[in-house]
Amino acid sequence: MTKPFTPNDLVRYIYQEMPEVEQELLMQALHSDETLMQEYVEMLSTIEQLDQVLITPSEKVVTAIKSMAHSTGLQKV
Amino acid sequence: MSKRLGPQDSELIAQYRNGSEAAFDLLVDRYHSKIYTTIFLIVKDQKTAEDLLQEVFIKVVKTLNSDRYNEEGKFQPWIIRIAHNLAVDHFRKAKRYPTILMEDGSNVFNSLQFAESSFEDKQVKEDTIELVKRLIEELPEAQKEVLIMRHYLDMSFQEIADQTGVSINTALGRMRYALIHLRKKMKQLNIAYDKTIYPK
């Protein structure tokens, strides 16, 4: 019998917070449940958009961070 | 979320502790965008986010120098936790999330960068990123908080539940509703979905 899965389980699966045994069962469920599969595909597609958003600080700040680390005298030469 | 090539964080830390400035530079290059993004999405202010970013790395350097760093915990979750705590502290001091503080309302978008910029549809991608970023900011606070903590801070749902004082199911539900909200808005705005998944 296929274990019933919820959309919350899909979130756990996508973010790899599901034990392997449960993952196997979920994959089986995805193949037999079109609604669950549709939900899964749409979540993945949305998350793909989130992955595109990356903001960077100014180069000045990055340089300052590196200079700070270099000037602390932490490094053993 | 993505596989990374190059030396492991632990190798870079060991090299840094043995005197390699280049190793620390690589760690900064590896994490500054991710950490800055997570901080910025919480504080919504470029200057504050940059100040907090520097504080994060100052704490990192001090800890590495004092030999209090424990590699068992892994570098990435550790530095992300520092960033999150600093951002939350800022939030508590400010009592609430500030409204958008950009002077001209647009300069922050100028700092957006792309993992790959060689595509001919760069303009379309820029527009999409701006929209997605705006949509994240428009989410209900509880949903936005979980989304940022899970997706950008890499916190587990259990950690999020502990941090926000809700059950893990509530945290999962908030994440799911955040994704549903985003999906609906994206569809309304006609943000491109993967055409292999959604063929015409």
Interface residues (C-beta under 8 A of the other chain):
Chain A: P7 N8 L10 V11 R12 Y15 E17 V41 E42 M43 L44 S45 T46 I47 E48 Q49 L50 D51 Q52 V53 L54 I55 T56 P57 S58 V61 V62 A64 I65 K66 M68 A69 H70 T72 L74 Q75 K76 V77
Chain B: M1 Y16 R17 N18 G19 S20 E21 F24 D25 V28 D29 H32 S33 K34 Y36 T37 F40 A49 E50 L53 Q54 F57 I58 V61 L64 N65 V108 S111 L112 Q113 F114 A115 K125 T128 I129 V132 K133 I136 L147 R150 H151 S156 F157 N169 L172 G173 M175 R176 L179 L182 R183 M186 I191 Y193 D194 I197 Y198
